[in-house]
Amino acid sequence: MNSSKSDLERLVLSVQKSGKYRHVYRELIARIGQAELEKRSSLKAAIKATKNKLHQVGGVYLGEKAQYTHWLATLRQAKSEGENTFREACRQIMEYHTSTRERVPFLQSFYSSILAELPPVQSVADIACGFHPLAIPWMSLARGATYFAYDIFEDLTEFLNAFFSLTSIEGQARTCDVLYSPPTPSVDLAYLLKAIPCLEQLERTAGKTLLSQIAARHLVVSFPIHSLGGRRDKGMLSYYEKHFKSLVANTPWTIKRRFLFTNELVFLLQRS
């Protein structure tokens, strides 16, 4: 359809009226919406398609209404009771996000395996982070380390900024569209966990784009190897392994280690 600024504004406002997407970074809604307006025959169809894209890239992982105020109160109380209680509170909250929930059963082995050969990590960038920063207590970061987290949900980044104040690291969470306003801090370690398949729903070249933009000495990239319904799929494992190796080819990144967990394929990369 021939769209106008008013069509785009109506689309953005309509999407934001949905409880599920009202906290999504506005510029991302507008970017997706503009592309859908150009492809669809009506405003109604473009709105529906925009919501579908937002569901694929983020909404699918938050199965129920986030309880950030309650969770923050829980974390503050847990912190006052000691580090073990705080870790358990973090673990319980991670259960509310599909991506981190899958990692909860093996948090300790996940980080002890992946980060074992790295020097002390002083700075981290967590791209399309979701609830992943809540795993900081298991990462053994250097005390006073800086941690930059990026996501599309404004209420989530507000929650994470409050969470960081309860930790021993210097954290900062920001809402952004990582493909069009990419995070560029130079860090010791960057995480890109299960994000490439989601972002490639928006842009086919998203994986390649991010690998060229991330300024880190080491990078941890992962892919799901089963459906959201929980079924392990050998086809997913072989597809993502082959796909990722093609993305890394002819880049400054070298695959240092490969890890295979129950439901996640992980690569540790080093910048050449």
C-alpha positions as CSV (number, residue, x, y, z in Angstrom):
1,M,0.0,0.0,0.0
2,N,1.0,3.6,-0.4
3,S,1.8,4.6,3.1
4,S,2.2,8.0,4.8
5,K,3.5,9.3,8.0
6,S,0.0,9.2,9.5
7,D,-0.3,5.5,8.5
8,L,2.9,4.7,10.3
9,E,1.9,6.7,13.4
10,R,-1.4,4.9,13.6
11,L,0.4,1.6,13.2
12,V,2.8,2.4,16.0
13,L,0.1,3.6,18.3
14,S,-2.0,0.5,17.6
15,V,0.8,-1.8,18.4
16,Q,1.7,0.1,21.6
17,K,-1.9,-0.3,22.8
18,S,-1.3,-4.0,23.0
19,G,-0.2,-4.8,26.5
20,K,2.4,-7.2,25.2
21,Y,4.2,-4.6,23.1
22,R,3.6,-1.3,24.8
23,H,7.1,-1.3,26.3
24,V,8.9,-2.3,23.0
25,Y,11.5,0.3,21.8
26,R,9.4,2.6,19.6
27,E,12.0,3.0,16.8
28,L,11.9,-0.8,16.3
29,I,8.2,-0.9,16.0
30,A,8.4,2.0,13.5
31,R,11.1,0.3,11.5
32,I,9.2,-3.0,11.2
33,G,5.9,-1.2,10.7
34,Q,7.3,0.8,7.8
35,A,8.5,-2.3,6.0
36,E,5.2,-4.0,6.6
37,L,3.2,-1.0,5.3
38,E,5.1,-1.2,2.1
39,K,4.4,-4.9,1.7
40,R,0.8,-5.2,2.8
41,S,-2.5,-4.2,1.2
42,S,-4.0,-2.5,4.2
43,L,-3.1,-0.8,7.5
44,K,-4.9,-3.6,9.4
45,A,-2.7,-6.3,7.7
46,A,0.5,-4.3,8.4
47,I,-0.4,-4.0,12.1
48,K,-1.0,-7.7,12.3
49,A,2.3,-8.5,10.5
50,T,4.2,-6.1,12.7
51,K,2.9,-7.8,15.9
52,N,3.8,-11.1,14.4
53,K,7.4,-10.0,13.9
54,L,7.6,-8.6,17.4
55,H,6.3,-11.9,18.7
56,Q,9.0,-13.8,16.9
57,V,11.8,-11.5,18.0
58,G,10.9,-11.1,21.7
59,G,7.3,-11.6,22.7
60,V,7.4,-15.4,22.4
61,Y,9.9,-15.6,25.3
62,L,7.8,-13.8,27.9
63,G,4.9,-16.2,28.4
64,E,3.1,-14.2,31.1
65,K,2.9,-10.6,32.3
66,A,6.2,-9.6,33.8
67,Q,6.1,-8.8,37.5
68,Y,9.1,-6.5,37.7
69,T,8.1,-4.6,40.8
70,H,7.5,-7.8,42.7
71,W,10.6,-9.4,41.4
72,L,12.7,-6.4,42.4
73,A,11.3,-6.4,45.9
74,T,12.1,-10.2,46.1
75,L,15.7,-9.6,45.0
76,R,16.2,-6.8,47.5
77,Q,14.9,-8.9,50.4
78,A,17.0,-11.9,49.2
79,K,20.1,-9.7,49.1
80,S,19.6,-8.7,52.7
81,E,19.6,-12.4,53.6
82,G,22.9,-13.3,52.0
83,E,24.4,-14.3,48.6
84,N,23.0,-17.8,48.6
85,T,19.4,-16.5,49.0
86,F,20.1,-13.9,46.3
87,R,21.3,-16.5,43.9
88,E,18.2,-18.6,44.5
89,A,16.0,-15.5,43.8
90,C,17.8,-14.9,40.6
91,R,17.4,-18.5,39.6
92,Q,13.7,-18.4,40.3
93,I,13.1,-15.2,38.3
94,M,15.0,-16.6,35.3
95,E,12.3,-19.3,35.1
96,Y,9.9,-16.7,33.8
97,H,11.8,-16.2,30.6
98,T,11.7,-19.1,28.1
99,S,15.3,-18.7,27.0
100,T,17.0,-18.4,30.4
101,R,14.6,-21.1,31.9
102,E,16.2,-23.7,29.6
103,R,19.6,-22.9,31.1
104,V,18.6,-22.9,34.7
105,P,19.2,-26.6,35.4
106,F,22.9,-26.3,34.5
107,L,23.9,-22.7,35.3
108,Q,27.0,-23.6,37.2
109,S,28.4,-26.0,34.5
110,F,27.4,-23.6,31.7
111,Y,29.6,-20.7,32.9
112,S,32.4,-22.8,34.5
113,S,32.8,-24.6,31.1
114,I,32.6,-21.7,28.8
115,L,34.6,-19.1,30.7
116,A,37.2,-21.5,32.2
117,E,40.0,-20.6,29.8
118,L,39.4,-16.8,29.8
119,P,41.4,-14.3,31.8
120,P,39.5,-12.3,34.4
121,V,36.6,-10.6,32.7
122,Q,36.5,-6.9,33.4
123,S,33.8,-5.8,30.9
124,V,30.8,-7.5,29.3
125,A,28.3,-6.6,26.6
126,D,25.1,-8.7,26.6
127,I,23.3,-8.2,23.3
128,A,19.5,-9.0,23.1
129,C,20.0,-9.9,26.7
130,G,16.5,-10.9,28.0
131,F,16.8,-12.1,31.6
132,H,20.4,-13.3,31.1
133,P,22.1,-10.6,33.3
134,L,20.4,-12.4,36.3
135,A,23.0,-15.1,35.8
136,I,25.8,-12.7,36.8
137,P,26.2,-14.5,40.2
138,W,27.4,-17.6,38.3
139,M,29.8,-15.8,35.9
140,S,32.7,-15.1,38.3
141,L,33.3,-11.7,36.8
142,A,36.1,-9.5,38.2
143,R,34.7,-7.4,41.1
144,G,33.8,-4.0,39.9
145,A,33.4,-5.2,36.3
146,T,31.3,-3.2,33.9
147,Y,28.3,-4.9,32.3
148,F,26.4,-3.4,29.4
149,A,23.0,-5.0,28.6
150,Y,20.8,-4.3,25.6
151,D,17.2,-5.3,24.9
152,I,14.0,-4.1,23.1
153,F,11.8,-3.9,26.2
154,E,12.0,-0.6,28.1
155,D,10.4,-2.1,31.3
156,L,13.0,-4.9,31.3
157,T,15.9,-2.6,31.0
158,E,14.6,-0.4,33.9
159,F,14.3,-3.6,36.0
160,L,17.9,-4.6,35.0
161,N,19.3,-1.2,36.0
162,A,17.7,-1.6,39.4
163,F,19.0,-5.2,39.6
164,F,22.6,-4.1,38.8
165,S,22.6,-1.9,41.9
166,L,22.3,-5.1,44.0
167,T,25.4,-6.7,42.5
168,S,29.2,-6.0,42.8
169,I,29.5,-5.0,39.2
170,E,28.9,-1.6,37.4
171,G,25.9,-2.3,35.2
172,Q,24.0,-0.4,32.6
173,A,21.0,-1.6,30.6
174,R,19.8,0.3,27.5
175,T,16.8,-0.2,25.2
176,C,17.8,-0.2,21.6
177,D,17.4,-1.8,18.1
178,V,20.7,-3.7,18.1
179,L,20.8,-3.9,14.3
180,Y,20.3,-0.2,13.5
181,S,21.7,1.5,16.6
182,P,24.3,-1.2,17.5
183,P,26.0,-1.3,20.9
184,T,29.7,-0.6,20.3
185,P,31.6,-0.6,23.6
186,S,35.0,-2.3,23.5
187,V,34.7,-5.2,26.1
188,D,36.5,-8.3,27.2
189,L,33.5,-10.5,26.6
190,A,30.3,-10.2,24.6
191,Y,27.2,-12.5,24.8
192,L,24.9,-13.2,21.9
193,L,22.8,-16.0,23.3
194,K,20.1,-17.6,21.0
195,A,19.6,-14.1,19.4
196,I,20.8,-14.7,15.9
197,P,17.8,-16.9,14.8
198,C,15.4,-14.3,16.2
199,L,17.1,-11.3,14.6
200,E,17.3,-13.1,11.3
201,Q,13.5,-13.1,11.3
202,L,13.8,-9.4,10.8
203,E,16.9,-9.2,8.6
204,R,18.4,-12.2,6.8
205,T,21.9,-10.6,7.3
206,A,21.5,-9.9,11.0
207,G,24.0,-12.5,12.2
208,K,26.7,-11.3,9.8
209,T,25.9,-7.6,10.7
210,L,26.3,-8.2,14.4
211,L,29.5,-10.2,14.1
212,S,31.0,-7.3,12.2
213,Q,29.9,-4.7,14.8
214,I,30.7,-6.4,18.1
215,A,33.9,-5.0,19.7
216,A,35.0,-7.7,22.1
217,R,38.1,-9.9,22.7
218,H,35.9,-12.9,23.2
219,L,32.4,-13.7,22.1
220,V,29.9,-16.3,23.3
221,V,27.3,-17.2,20.7
222,S,24.6,-19.8,21.1
223,F,21.7,-21.4,19.3
224,P,18.7,-23.4,20.4
225,I,18.7,-27.1,19.5
226,H,15.1,-27.8,20.2
227,S,11.7,-26.2,19.6
228,L,10.1,-24.0,22.2
229,G,7.8,-27.0,22.9
230,G,10.9,-28.8,24.2
231,R,11.5,-31.3,21.4
232,R,15.1,-31.8,20.5
233,D,15.7,-31.6,16.8
234,K,18.8,-33.0,15.2
235,G,18.1,-30.9,12.1
236,M,18.3,-27.7,14.2
237,L,21.7,-28.7,15.6
238,S,23.2,-29.5,12.2
239,Y,21.6,-26.5,10.5
240,Y,22.7,-23.9,13.1
241,E,26.2,-25.4,13.3
242,K,26.7,-25.1,9.5
243,H,25.0,-21.7,9.4
244,F,27.2,-20.2,12.1
245,K,30.4,-21.5,10.5
246,S,29.4,-19.8,7.3
247,L,28.7,-16.5,9.2
248,V,32.2,-16.7,10.9
249,A,34.0,-17.4,7.6
250,N,36.1,-14.4,6.4
251,T,35.7,-12.5,9.7
252,P,38.2,-11.5,12.4
253,W,36.6,-14.2,14.6
254,T,38.1,-17.6,15.3
255,I,36.0,-20.4,16.9
256,K,38.0,-21.3,20.0
257,R,35.7,-23.9,21.5
258,R,32.4,-25.6,20.8
259,F,30.1,-26.7,23.6
260,L,27.0,-28.9,23.4
261,F,24.6,-28.7,26.3
262,T,21.2,-30.4,26.7
263,N,19.3,-27.8,24.8
264,E,21.9,-25.3,23.5
265,L,24.8,-25.2,21.1
266,V,27.5,-22.7,22.2
267,F,30.5,-21.3,20.5
268,L,33.3,-19.4,22.2
269,L,35.0,-17.1,19.8
270,Q,38.2,-15.1,19.9
271,R,39.0,-12.0,17.8
272,S,42.0,-12.7,15.7
